[in-house]
Amino acid sequence: MPNYKEHIRRLASWYFSKNTLPYWCVLAIDCIIIVFAGILATYFVQGENSLTNNFWYILRTWCLTLPFFIIGMRLFHTYSGIMRYSSTIDMMRQAFALMVGFILVLIIRELMTYGSIIHSTRRLTFVVMFLLALFGQWALRIIIKYLYEVVQVTRNRQKVAIYGVKEGGLSIAQALLKNPNSKYEIGGFISPDGSLNSKYLMGKKVRRAGPHIIQHLRKAGISAIIVSPLQVDNFRENEELVNKLIKAQIKILMMIQEEEWDPTKDIKQEQLKDVEVEDLLPREKIVIDTTAIGEMLKGKTILITGAAGSIGSEMVHQIAKFKPANLILVDQAETPMHDVRLYMNRKYSDIPCETIVGSICASVLMEYVFEHYKPEYVFHAAAYKHVPMMENNPGVAITNNVYGTRIIADLAVKYGTKKFVMISTDKAVNPTNVMGCSKRICEIYCQALNAHQKGTQFITTRFGNVLGSNGSVIPLFRQQLKKGGPLTVTHPDIIRYFMLIPEACQLVLEAGTMGKGGEIYIFDMGKPVRIADLAQRMIDLSGAKDVEIKYTGLRDGEKLYEELLNDEEQTKPTIHPKIKIAKVREYPYEQALKNEEELFKLALLYDDMAIVKKMKEVVPEYKSQHSKYEVLD
């Protein structure tokens, strides 16, 4: 006995491998359905004898009604849709089009003389014809849509479950069904809170995100899950589920970070990406006062130093959204600066943007920049930041970080800058290395300079590591994974605070807006993360086998954990729950300036021990760890 289902599948596959039907074919098919529905309606209402005795007369009657239905189809463009992608909206348009034709035919029937070809047809016959035609056109589209989905399933597609049963999850499901080139087949839904458990949504079973979810997914042949945009935070917080999925090597897909989900728009397949380790770190949503930031930055001239770096380039992206009058970007890294320039030309060509390749230590160049452009706001992100590099080069740390900051800060005062926002680091608290101490000295000078004059408001922001920044641990681990490992971690117990670059920059802008001068703002970085756990999760996510974690020992100047406040310091809250103000020891301006001048003279001699000895005098809490400078303590 022939396999009729296989024949149907092959026929459907052949049909769907061709181009879609031209509009006139769809229109002709709908017209045939209307005429056929009219004949059936005549049979049901007027009986078999009436149909057999007057078949050609009845056929001509229904053909004469077609122009009125075509008017409705023209108004609602029902023939322009692609039947294999029919949606609820398409079905409604079909109904409205037939309703227009139905009403027009009834009006014409009443206007025509008694005994005419249309007038002789009963009103009930027209009603039955309308219903039959509507159901016939709907059924055709549903059948074609169903066959198309069956054919698509037979192609090489990955079976996925969607995490979320509300708008976001449904938007993803609808987007995948509409996409003819989708790589994914919907295998079911996962309910985070257990609602709709064991029920069916869009014909697919809903499962609770409980202890047996992995077994359910495997049984259904599901090899990946797509996280709804509305459930990302909930998913991150469910660490037990995340770990189970990773261990079971079930792929996790999320929307790309740059996309803000719009519930009025369909989600495109291109917006989905394989999850990265930074996507899974639990964190609270950050809400900022964009109105206040916009009022501060719109129409202003803004200078960003270190504009080609991880933080600086993100500051460029975020500030450009507020339509400043002019952006002045300074960095000594030529190629990354060129990338920023291309980005601005491409995305914000309407904003005047000057890209200046040069060091903040070049006092003559910086003087020209301030004199020529007179920036109203300065965001100072330029700094050497790698702990081991600065531990070996304290003279460079002083020259660039300390002296360079002083040049920019003094020029901001000289040329009437309204606000100067300096980006510091958590390593400036109880510093154990040259880099952290150099940033603490910068904080001291900016705070002292703020009190010394009344024109420019100096604001400092402190935060920890940002995910994905140049030279940070995650890009390093990715490189090591590509080479087959091992992943190098300095110590099994080392922990760090992490924040996404965009989130850190949002808080910098918020702090810059609320600051009145002299504050050192610290950011709530969330929960600390063990670097060893981070490495293991990256190994599990990659699916790599036999990749080891190798412990190399703490680097020069490195400590097991970073602090956000000095032991003697206290904090006070601000209007933003994730931003606090540190109450720190302040220095007279004359002392801060004298310390900087003496340090700079020593830096030019490149005598490491002499430089660090002076740094320890300036910052008494600076105690070296795992460093040759411990002998100075």
N, C-alpha and C positions, 0 to 999 in steps of 0.2 A: 504493500500500500504506500503510495507516494506521501512524503512529508509535506503536507500543504502549508504548514507554518513556515517551513524553510523556503518554500516557493514565494510566499508572501514577503518574507524578509528580504529575499534576493530582489524581488520586483521593487519593493520600497527602496532598497539600497541603490538600485539602478536609477530610480526616479530622483532620489535626493542627491545623487552624484551629478545631476545636470543643473543647469541654471534654473532659477525660479521662473514660474510661468509668467508670460507677459500679461499686462493688465487686461488686454482684451479677452484673453482666455478665461481669466477669473470672472470678468463681467459676463461672458457667455455662459459659464457654468452656473453662476447665480441666476441668470435669466431662465435657464433650463429648469433649475430647481423651482422657480416661481411658477412656471407653466405647469410642471408636473404636479406641484402642490395644488394648483387650481383644478386640475383634472381629478385628483384624489378627493378634493373638497366637494366637487360636484357629485362624485360617486357616493360619498358619505351622506350628503345632505339631500340630494335629489333622487338618489337611488340608481340601481344598475341599469334599469331600462332607459332612463333619461340619458345616461352616458352612451350606451351602445347605439341608441337610435339617432343621437345627434352629436356623435364624436367629433366630426370635422367642424361642425358649427361651434361646439364648445372649445375646441382647440383654437379656432380663430378668435373666439371671444377673449381667451386668456392672453393670446399673443398681442391683441390690441391694447391690453392693460400694461404691457411691458414698458412703454415710454414713460408712464407715470412713476413706475418703480425705479426706472433708470435715473429719473430726476433726483429721487432720494439718494440713490447710490452715488450720484455725482456730487450732491451736497456734502455727503459724509465720506467720500473717497474710499468706499469699502473695497474697491477693486485694486487699490494701491498697496494694501497690506500684503505681507508674505504669509501665506497660510500656515506654514510650518512653525512660525513664530507668533501665532495668534495669542492675544492676551485678553483679559477681561474687558479692557477698554475697546479692543477690536470687536468683541461680541456686542457690546453696548452700541457701538456705531452701526453695526449690522441691524440691530433692532430699530434704532432711530430711522435708518434709511427705509426699512420696510414700512415703518409707521407712516412716514411721509407719503410713500406710494399708496398705502392703504387709504389714507384720508383723501388724497387726490382722486382716487378711483371712486370712492363713495360720493364725493362732491359731483363728479362728472355723471355718475349714475342718476343722481337726483335731478340734474339739469337736463338730461336727455329725455326725449319723448317716450311715451309708453309704447312698449313693444320693440324698442330698439335693442340691439344686440347685447349691450352692457346692462340696460335697464331690466331686462328680463331675468337676469341672474339675481338670486336672492341675496339679501344682506348677510344672512347667516353663512352662506357659502363663502362670501368674501372674508368673514371673520375666521372661519376654519382654514381657508387658504392662507391667510396671514400667519396663523399659528404654525401650520405645517411647513410653510416656506421658511419661517424663522428657525424652527427646530431642524429643518433640513440643512440650512446654511451653517448653523452652529455645529451640527453633527459632522458635516464634512470637514470643517476646520479642526474639530477635536480629534477626529480620526487621523487626519494628516499629521497633526502635531504629535499624537501618540506614536504613530509609525516612525516619525522622524526621530523621536527620542529613543525608540527601540533600536533603530539603526545606529544612532550615535553611541549607544551603550556597547554595541558590538565592536566599535573601534577601540584602539588602545588608549583608554582613559583611566585615570587614577580615581579610585573610589574614596570619597571624602565624607566626613561628618562635619556639620556646622555647629560650633559652640555658641548657642544662643537661640532662643525661640521667639524673639520679638522682632522689632522693625529691622535692626541691623542684620540679623540672621536671615530673615526673609528676603531682604534686599540682595544679599549675596546669592541666595538660592535662585532668585528670579534672574539675576544677572548671568549666572552660569547656564541656566536653561535657555536664555535668549541667545547666548553666544554660540554660533555654529562651529567655532573652532576651539571650544572649551576643552581644556586638558583634564577636566574633572567631571566625575559623575557623582551626583548627590546620593549618598548611601544612608543618610539619616541625620538626626539632630541630637545635640546634647543639651539637656536642660541644666543650667548651673544651680538652680534652686529647687529642682525636682518637680516644678509645675509641668503639666501635660505629660508626665512620665507614662510610658507605655501607650500613649495615644499616637495618632498619626497626623502629620503636618505635611501638606502638599504630597500626600501619598507615601511619605517616608516616616519610619518609626522614630519616636522621641525616646531617648534614654536618659536616665538621671546620671549626673556626674558623681557616681557613688563608687564603692570599693570594687565593684565588678565591671567597671566600665571598659577596662582593657580587654577582658574576655568577650564582652559584647561586640567591641569593635573588631576584634580578630575573627569572631564567628561570622560577622557580616562582610568580611573581606575588606574592611576599611583600613587604609594605610596612611591616612593623613587627616588632620582636622583643620578647619578654617575658623579663626576666632572672630566673632562678630565685633564690629567697631564699638558697640555699646557694652561689651563684656570684657574688654581688654584688662581693665583694672581688676575686676573680679577674677579673671583667669590668672593674672600675675600673683595675686594673693593666695591662690590655691596651690601652694608649693607641692603638696602631696600629689595632686593630679599631674602637675607639670613634670615632676620627677618620674612618675609612672610612665607618662607618655614618652619621655626621653629614653628611659631604660628599655621600653618596648620598641624603640626606634620607629615610633609613629611620628611622621613629619608634622610640624606645626607651622601654619601659615597665618600671617597677619597682614594688615594694610601697611603700605609703606609709610614711614613716619611723617613725610612731608604733607601727606594728604589729610585734610580736615574733612571728616565724613559729613556729607550733606544728605539728609534723609530724602530730599526731593529729587535726587539724582541717582541713577543706577550706578552700582559699583562695577567697575571694569576689572576684568581678569588681570590686567597689567598692574593694578594697584596692589595685588597680593604678592607677598614675598616670603621666602623661607625665613623663619624666625631666627634672630641673632640673640646671643646671650644677653646683650644689653636690653633687649625687648622684654626679657623675663625677670629682670630685677624689680622687686616690688617698690613702688614709689607712689606718692600721693599726687593728685592732679594739682598743678600750680595755676592759680588764678591771679592775674595782674590787672591793675587799673589802666587799661589801654587809653582811656579818655585823658587821664592826667599825663600820661607819657606823651600822648599825641600833642597835647597843649604845650608841653615843654619843648618838643623837638620840631614840630611842624614849622617850616619856613625859616629854620635856623641854620647857621653854618656850624658844622660839627667836625671835629678832628678826632680820628681814631689812630692811635699808634699800635704797632704790632698787628696791622690790619690784615696781614696775610696768614696769621697764625690761626690755630683752632678756635680760640675765643674771639680774637679780633675779626676774623672773617664772618663769624656768626653774628657779631655785633653789627657788621656792615649790613648783613641780610635783614636783621630785625629793625634797625634804625631806618633803612631805606623805605620800609613799609609806611613810615609816618611822614613821608614827603618832606624831608629837610630841604632848605634852599640850596645847600651845597655840602658835599662830603669831601673832606680832605683825608686821604688815606696814606699812612706812612709805614713803610717796612723796608728792611734791608734785603729781604729774600726776593730776588728778581722774578723767578719763575712762578712761585705762588702768587706774587703780586700781579703778574700778568693774568693769571687765572681769575683773580678778583676783578680785574679791569674788564675782562671779557664778560664775566657774569653781569656786571653793572650795565655794560653796553647792551647786553641782550635783554635783561629783564627790567632795568630802570633807566632806559635811555633818556627819559625826560628829566632826570636829576643830574645837574652838573656834578661831576666827580673828578677830582684830581688825584692821581696815583703817583706818589713820590717815593722813589727808591732811594733810601738813605738811612743812616743810623741816627737814633735819637741822641747819640753822643756828639754828632756833628753840630756844634753850637751855632756856627754861622748859617748853615742850611736851615736849622730849626728856627733861628731868628727871622730868616727870610719868610718862612712859612707863616709864622705868627703875624709878622708885620704886613705881609701881603694879603692874607686871607682873614685875619682877625677872628678866629673861631670863638663862638659863644659858649660852646660846650666841648670839653675834652674827655674822651674815654681812653685811659692809658692802660693798654694791655701788653705793651712791649716789655719783654723781660727774657733773660736766660733762665730756664726753669729746671733743667735736668740736674738732679742732686749729685750724682757721681762726677759729672763734668765740671760743675762749679766747685766741688770739693777739691779737685785737682787744679783749678784755675781761679783762686779767690780774687786775684787782681782783676780778671775779666768780669767777675760777678760784681765787684765794686764799681768798675768803670761803666759797665752797661746798666746794671740794675739801679745802683745808687746814684752815681753821677748823672746818668741819662735821665732818671726821674727828676733830679733836681733841676736840670736844664729845662725840661718841659714845664715843671711846676712854676719856676721863676718866670718863664715867659708868659705863662697863663696869667700871672699877677700883673706883669708889665703891660700886657696888651688887653686887659680888661675882660678876660674870660669869666663867664658867670659861674660855671661849675666845672670842677675837675674831679672826675671819678677814677680812682686808681684801683686796679684789680690786683689784690694780694693773694695770699695762700694760707691754708691752715698750717703749713710748715713754719709760718712766722710765730706760732705760739710755742713757747718753750723750745726754741729752735735747737736742733741737734746737728745741723749742717750749715755750710756756708750759704747755700741758696736761701734757706729759710731765714737765716739771720739777715741777709742782705735785704730781703723784703720787709723784715721788721724795721730795719733802719729807714727804709723808704716810708713806712707808715709813720714813724716818729717825726720825720721831716715834714711830711704833708700836714700832719696834725698841728705841729708847731707853727708852720707857715700860715695855717688857717687862722690861728689865734693872733698872729703877728700883724695881719692886715684885714681889712673889712670888705675888699672888693670881690674876691673870688672865694667861693665855697668849696672846700676840699673834703671829699667823701671817699672813704676806703671800704672796699668789699672783700671779705674773706670767704673762701670756700675751698673744698677739697678737690679730689681728682675728678676730671670730667671724662665721661666715657668716649672712647674713640679719638681722643686728642693725639696729636703727633707725638710719637714716642711712648705713649701710655701702654699699659700692660695688655690690653685686648688686641690691638694691632700686632703686638709682638707675639702673642700666643697664636694668632692666625698665621703669621709667617712660619712659626715653628711647626704648626700642624701641617702646612703645605709640604714641609720637608720631612714629614713623618715623625716628628718629635725629636727629643723629649721636650716637654714644656718646662721651662725653668722658673722656679719659685724660690725666692730668697730664704723663706723660713716657713715651716708648717703652720705657725700661729699668726703670721702677719695679716693684719686687717687694714682695710681702707674704706673711706666713705666715697661713694660715687654719685655723680649727677650727670644727666644728659647735658650736652653743650647748649642746646636751645633753652633748656630750663634754667641753667646757670645764668645765661645772658638775659633772660626775662627778669630774673631777680636783680641783676645788676641795674637794669633800666628802672625797675621799681624803686630800688634803694636810691638811685640817682635822683629820682623824682621827689621822694620824701625827704631826702637829706637837706639840712640847713647849714651844714658846714661843721667839720671837726669830728663827725661820727665815724666809728669803725663798725660797719655792719657785718654780722656773721649770718650765714645761711644754714637753715636746718637741712642737713644732707641726708636725712633718713637713717636707715639702719646700716651699720658697718657690714662689710662683706669680707669673708675670709678669701684671700687670693687663691689658696689651694682649692677651695670649693668652686671658685670661678673657673679655674683651669680644668677641673674634672667635668664640670658641666659643658664646657666648650668641647672637650673630647667626646662626651656622650652625644652632643648635638651633631657633631661632624660624622658620627657613625664610624670613626676610625677605630681600628683594632690594635691592641698591643702598643698603644702610645703611653709612655710613662711620664710621671711628674718627677722632675729632678730638683732637689733642694741644693741651692748653691751657696747659702750663707748670706747674711745681711751685707749690703754694700756699704761703702764708706759713707758715713753720715746718716744712714738709714735707721729708723726706729720701727718697732713692731706696730705701733698705732699712732695716728695723728690726732692732735687735739685741736679744738676750735677756740678754746679760751685758756689763758694763763691761769695757773692755780690761784693767784691772788685777784684775778679779775672776776667781775660779776656782769650779768647782762640785765637789760631791761627790755620789755616787749615793745613792739611797734604795732601799727594798725594791720600789718601783714603777718599772719600766723607763722610763716616760715622765715621771717627776718627779725633778728634781734640786734640790739646795740650793745657793743662791748664797752664796759667801763674800764679804761686802761690808764696806766700811769702816763702822764703827759710831761713833756720836756720843754724848757724855755727855748725860744727860737735861737737865741745866741749860742746856747750850748749845742743844739742840734746842728746848726750851721758849722760851728767849729769842728765838731766830730766828723762831719762829712768832708770838710776841707782837709783835715789830717789824714783821713782814710784815703782820699783820692791821691794825695802826695805819695803815700805808701804804695798804693796800687801801681803807680807808674814805675816803682822800683822792682816790682814782681818778687818781693820777698814774702813768700807764703806765710811763714811763721809770724812775721811782724804784722802783716795785714790781719791775720786771724786774731792775734793777741789784742789788737786795737778793737776789733769787732766785739770781742768778749768784754772789753771795758765799756763799750757803748751799750751793749745788751747783756747785762749781768746774768740773765737766766739762760744764756746760750751755753749749753754743755754738750761737747762733742761726743758722738757715739760711733764706735767702729771706725775710728779716724786717727790719723797721725797727730791731729791737733789735741787729742785727749791730754797730752803732757802739759798743755797750757792751763788746764782747769785746776 
